[in-house]
Structures are given as C-alpha cells and as structure tokens.
Amino acid sequence: MRITTQVMAWAVLPLMAPLALFVLLGQVTVRKLRKNSETKDHLGISLASGWDIINVANAFSEPKKIDHYSLSL
C-alpha cells in the first residue's frame, strides 16, 4: 500500500464518525418528531429533502442561553 493511500485513509476516517451520527440523528430523533402531529409543522423550512434534520441538529447544538435571550427580545 502506498503512503498516499494510507494518508488519505487516515484523513477520511475522522469524517466518518460525524456522518454516522448525522444519519443516526435523522433515523432516530427526527423520525419521531415527524410522526408527532404537534411537532411536525415546527421543524423549520424544508429547502431540500432532509433539511429538517439539519434544523433539529442546529436546535440541539445551540446553548439554552442563546435561545432564552432571543425569545425575550
């Protein structure tokens, strides 16, 4: 195996974990939110297929303080 192949393999390997977690988030969490009639319409705009997964991931990653202050303005 050439050195460039090994370097590329080690460079791509760290990218696989976030990709797997993104798919897992979409399959587990967002699927439950889509089935719930109360939350189905509150998942944000859908610019493309699967965009609601990005909206939910964004909501999970924001600190509560930012959300709290934006609501009080």
SVG drawing of the C-alpha trace seen along z (x, -y; Angstrom):
<svg xmlns="http://www.w3.org/2000/svg" viewBox="-51 -43 55 45">
<polyline fill="none" stroke="black" stroke-width="0.4" points="0.0,0.0 1.4,-3.4 1.9,-6.1 -0.5,-8.5 -3.3,-5.8 -2.6,-5.4 -2.6,-9.2 -5.9,-9.5 -7.4,-6.7 -6.4,-8.3 -7.7,-11.7 -11.1,-10.3 -11.5,-8.2 -12.4,-11.2 -15.0,-12.3 -17.0,-9.1 -18.0,-9.5 -19.9,-12.8 -21.5,-11.4 -22.7,-8.3 -24.0,-10.4 -25.9,-12.6 -27.6,-9.6 -28.4,-8.2 -29.9,-11.6 -32.1,-11.6 -33.2,-8.0 -34.0,-8.0 -34.8,-11.5 -36.2,-13.3 -38.3,-10.3 -40.1,-10.5 -40.6,-14.3 -42.1,-13.8 -44.6,-11.3 -45.8,-13.6 -48.5,-15.8 -47.7,-18.6 -44.1,-18.9 -44.3,-18.0 -45.1,-21.6 -42.5,-23.1 -39.3,-21.5 -38.4,-24.6 -38.4,-25.3 -37.5,-22.4 -35.3,-23.7 -34.3,-20.2 -35.0,-16.6 -33.6,-16.0 -33.3,-19.7 -35.3,-19.2 -32.5,-17.0 -30.2,-20.0 -32.7,-22.2 -33.1,-19.8 -29.3,-19.3 -28.9,-23.1 -31.5,-23.4 -29.7,-20.7 -26.4,-22.4 -27.4,-25.9 -26.9,-26.7 -30.1,-27.4 -28.9,-30.9 -28.9,-32.0 -32.4,-30.6 -33.7,-32.2 -32.3,-35.6 -33.7,-35.6 -37.1,-34.8 -37.0,-37.7 -36.2,-40.3"/>
</svg>
